[in-house]
């Protein structure tokens, strides 16, 4: 028991140390080469023809160009301190800004021109230098969104923006085909059925949902009646005649640019075997377990959530007969037993995954939890002792504190993990192992 508690404490320390390391480690991808021969790894945040601003050792520094021989900028390469080289780099930055209308201002000082394609309160997905990247909100200080403005990530501004961009309208929409198309500023092209629109919102129908999309996200619209229209023109919707009768549904899945935070949640349901262990386990057959769990992200590898599970075992008559025969001085000719023992688990849990939940379809994890275990035994039977029938029954229930620890793996939507459970009962601890196989949603 003491060994298990020590293991739990060690894993908890590992979890929080990894979390702290993730939050405070700063990688310096750029390098300044001084004329004196000194090299300084840093993060270059701004360049012009007179000076360079760069971060190192947690501080912002300004260096005059005349003291530098060259610098190395990640995703670009070496820039020598000659006018043609510097101007070429500045022209590149200008072209990058024109292709990347949005900007992330990171807390370590880096300014990241990009095109935001997806965002919630935990993550931002962007296109930067033609590559898709995921940035955690906790590393971002401010966000500039083209057509909307500057958003602080601390406070209610981010949630206000997300709430304003998309919402599901209650009601029973008709099934439709997708004769219209929305062209998003982020580059997405999505088929849909446009039911109505105005200067601020476009009402579309897709499958079982009627949705409102902010026109601030839209570059162009293809409408079945009028062709290509530009939502930046005031009153563009008045001549579109967007109301129309819906037809039958025929389209591929549509992707909307702002997803709910719930899509980052991992939830699974499943079942498996439940095996009693320890003293007295030989009197019970291998049983089954049914479980459900849900986990919320604390970071890219640490998740907190909870688990509920139902375990059931039936008695082993042969083992019970052998045991009782050894305890009676009189011959026991027959024994019949029916019933079951069950345990219902309600345990908050901590899970540490080997990789980011969005970065790999296969990952290992360790998990531990503590909580409430509800034990119940209902059994009845009859024994024939020296020709006499002896009836007996048991009906006991108790709620106890317990803990579990285990490890497992996730592959796409499938999860498998064994858990070792210890329940602190009055006479002795009750121990069992459940081997869980389930289907995961949201990973």
C-alpha positions, -999 to +999 in steps of 0.1 A: +000+000+000+028+025+009+046+015-023+016+024-044+011+058-027+048+065-034+044+056-071+013+079-073+033+108-058+062+102-081+039+103-112+022+134-100+056+151-095+065+141-131+032+155-145+037+189-129+074+191-137+067+184-173+039+210-173+062+236-157+089+227-182+065+231-211+054+265-198+088+280-191+112+265-217+120+291-244+138+279-276+159+305-294+156+297-331+176+327-345+213+338-341+231+371-342+267+371-356+287+401-342+317+415-360+337+408-328+331+371-334+305+366-307+274+345-314+242+350-295+212+326-299+180+347-297+145+353-310+145+382-335+113+401-333+120+431-355+144+442-382+150+474-400+180+491-418+193+507-385+188+482-357+174+447-347+153+439-317+158+404-303+150+385-271+175+364-251+178+356-214+142+367-210+150+403-220+143+425-250+175+439-265+182+465-293+214+460-314+226+485-340+232+469-374+267+484-376+279+460-349+267+429-367+282+409-395+251+389-403+221+372-386+203+338-391+165+339-391+146+306-389+124+299-420+145+324-440+182+317-436+213+340-434+211+377-439+244+397-443+245+433-431+246+447-467+219+469-481+207+444-508+205+415-483+186+435-457+162+450-482+156+415-497+147+403-462+124+433-455+107+427-489+102+391-479+086+401-446+063+425-465+051+398-489+046+374-459+024+400-442+003+403-474-002+365-476-008+363-438-035+388-428-036+378-392-009+380-365-001+362-332+018+382-306+035+356-284+043+361-247+081+355-254+081+385-278+078+367-312+054+382-337+039+355-360+022+366-392-002+339-402-037+330-415-059+317-387-080+288-397-093+275-364-095+288-328-110+281-295-101+290-259-072+265-257-056+263-292-052+283-324-045+265-357-028+287-383-011+286-417+024+300-414+049+297-443+025+273-460+026+250-430-002+242-406+007+248-370-010+246-336-003+272-309-016+269-274-035+300-262-014+302-230+017+311-250-002+340-268-005+375-255-026+391-282-042+381-315-048+404-345-076+392-368-080+408-402-114+425-404-120+423-367-091+439-348-069+432-318-079+406-291-064+401-257-062+364-247-066+373-210-101+383-200-134+379-218-123+394-252-114+360-268-147+343-257-167+373-268-151+370-303-157+333-305-193+337-294-198+363-321-185+342-350-207+312-350-238+299-333-263+271-339-299+283-344-325+262-326-353+247-347-360+220-373-341+229-405-351+213-438-327+189-455-309+206-483-283+201-510-253+224-512-257+247-542-238+276-526-202+281-515-185+303-488-149+313-495-132+321-461-104+346-456-084+317-441-084+300-475-112+275-468-138+267-495-170+252-481-202+241-498-235+249-481-271+261-486-275+298-479-309+305-464-305+342-456-279+369-451-273+404-441-243+428-435-233+409-403-244+373-406-250+346-431-276+319-423-267+285-438-281+250-435-261+219-434-275+185-425-293+188-392-279+222-382-289+258-391-258+280-384-250+317-384-216+327-398-201+361-393-194+379-427-161+392-412-147+357-418-158+356-455-138+367-485-164+359-512-197+341-516-209+320-545-247+323-544-268+301-568-289+330-581-263+357-586-229+341-588-199+355-570-207+384-545-185+403-521-197+406-485-174+437-480-198+458-501-226+473-479-260+460-488-246+431-508-274+408-496-303+430-507-303+418-543-293+382-536-327+369-528-312+344-504-345+329-492-353+298-512-369+264-508-345+237-496-340+205-515-327+171-507-294+166-487-263+155-508-230+169-496-197+160-480-189+170-445-185+208-440-158+224-418-166+256-399-137+278-390-144+281-352-148+249-333-163+245-298-139+239-269-158+206-264-140+192-294-107+191-274-123+169-247-116+132-247-144+109-237-146+071-240-170+042-232-162+005-231-159-026-211-137-055-204-126-081-179-125-076-141-102-100-121-102-102-083-067-104-067-053-109-033-067-129-004-101-145-010-100-138-047-100-176-054-137-177-043-148-155-072-149-161-109-135-136-134-161-109-140-168-080-163-165-042-162-184-015-180-169+020-178-172+056-191-146+084-187-141+120-198-109+141-197-103+178-202-069+192-213-047+210-187-019+212-212-009+193-244+000+162-225-017+165-191-055+158-188-078+159-158-112+142-157-132+114-141-142+078-145-173+058-136-173+020-138-194-010-128-177-043-119-195-076-113-183-111-101-201-144-094-190-169-067-170-200-076-190-229-061-162-255-063-137-234-043-164-226-017-173-262-013-137-272-008-132-244+018-164-253+038-156-290+038-123-283+055-140-261+082-168-286+092-164-318+113-196-331+097-198-342+060-210-315+036-227-333+007-239-305-014-237-267-018-257-244-040-248-207-042-262-179-064-256-141-063-229-116-071-205-091-058-204-057-074-183-025-071-193+009-086-164+033-090-166+071-091-130+084-093-115+118-104-084+110-125-052+125-138-038+113-172-004+120-186-001+113-224+032+107-242+024+131-271+001+161-277-035+149-281-037+165-316-002+155-328-003+117-331-029+090-337-010+066-314+000+075-279+008+059-245-005+073-212-004+067-175-034+073-153-042+075-116-073+083-097-088+084-062-124+084-052-155+065-040-160+028-043-195+014-035-193-023-027-223-046-026-226-084-020-259-102-026-258-140-023-280-169-012-276-206-011-284-240+004-260-265+020-269-302+029-252-310+061-258-345+075-290-347+056-303-314+068-309-284+045-292-253+057-302-220+040-282-189+041-281-154+025-259-123+025-269-088+016-242-062+025-234-028+011-207-002+020-190+029+005-153+031+009-123+052-003-101+037-029-075+044-056-065+031-090-034+033-112-026+020-146-012+026-181-025+022-216-025+032-252-047+050-277-048+043-314-072+065-334-106+059-317-096+029-297-083+029-261-070+000-240-057+002-205-056-020-174-062-005-140-051-018-106-077-009-079-073-009-042-103-003-019-097+004+017-122-019+036-124-025+074-108-059+077-085-059+047-081-041+014-101-053-016-080-055-048-089-062-084-076-055-119-099-043-147-087-046-183-106-019-203-112-017-240-132+013-253-140+037-281-127+073-276-144+104-289-127+138-294-090+127-293 
